[in-house]
Amino acid sequence: GAVVSQHPSRVICKSGTSVKIECRSLDFQATTMFWYRQFPKKSLMLMATSNEGSKATYEQGVEKDKFLINHASLTLSTLTVTSAHPEDSSFYICSARGFSGRRRNEQFFGPGTRLTVL
Amino acid sequence: DAKTTQPPSMDCAEGRAANLPCNHSTISGNEYVYWYRQIHSQGPQYIIHGLKNNETNEMASLIITEDRKSSTLILPHATLRDTAVYYCIVSDSGGSNYKLTFGKGTLLTVNP
């Protein structure tokens, strides 16, 4: 299947700092990328949908000023957790959707980033 | 809100077929059925998807009932590495509002 990478795989930061997570589609171009959050023993919750070159669409209850999403190219999207607090500690997962060829309409997930805020 | 219903857990013996059911009685005509699985602490892995015909790939088979209100994912020869949470999702893949909404899934435990 297609490869989606995330960096870093895990990060520990102090409360009040900002953390940036990168999501890359390595072997296909993705017009749309999605960001999910998963708390322990819970299912994935969609946070936002980002389309290349436009503003992200956030799900209800997700603060857009706290979770900044940038999708500047067809292979890269970033999620910045601003002024992180312990309750932001979670597993953040991105996914990318291809727009042409065999990848069209298929969504592939990254390996996830474990964020721990102290 | 997830549009699917799955049993919370299932067990299967190694080497046997694992049949995971999913109900999606409110599926609409343009919605596909997707199956993903998530091994602990990893991102979800795509397995298979279909619209109305049965589908098969190297990982699994997907059987969709004629009325499309339910489906079954079949892992023909389960191995210990197939232990994971399996998610059945319905989504309009071609629509402008496309997104995958995850429910609670089924925790499949493959036993030796």
Boltz contact constraints between the chains, C-beta under 6 A:
constraints:
  - contact:
      token1: [A, 1]
      token2: [B, 46]
      max_distance: 6.0
  - contact:
      token1: [A, 43]
      token2: [B, 102]
      max_distance: 6.0
  - contact:
      token1: [A, 43]
      token2: [B, 104]
      max_distance: 6.0
  - contact:
      token1: [A, 44]
      token2: [B, 102]
      max_distance: 6.0
  - contact:
      token1: [A, 46]
      token2: [B, 99]
      max_distance: 6.0
  - contact:
      token1: [A, 93]
      token2: [B, 43]
      max_distance: 6.0
  - contact:
      token1: [A, 105]
      token2: [B, 93]
      max_distance: 6.0
  - contact:
      token1: [A, 107]
      token2: [B, 100]
      max_distance: 6.0
  - contact:
      token1: [A, 109]
      token2: [B, 43]
      max_distance: 6.0
  - contact:
      token1: [A, 109]
      token2: [B, 44]
      max_distance: 6.0
  - contact:
      token1: [A, 110]
      token2: [B, 43]
      max_distance: 6.0
  - contact:
      token1: [A, 111]
      token2: [B, 42]
      max_distance: 6.0
  - contact:
      token1: [A, 111]
      token2: [B, 43]
      max_distance: 6.0
  - contact:
      token1: [A, 112]
      token2: [B, 43]
      max_distance: 6.0
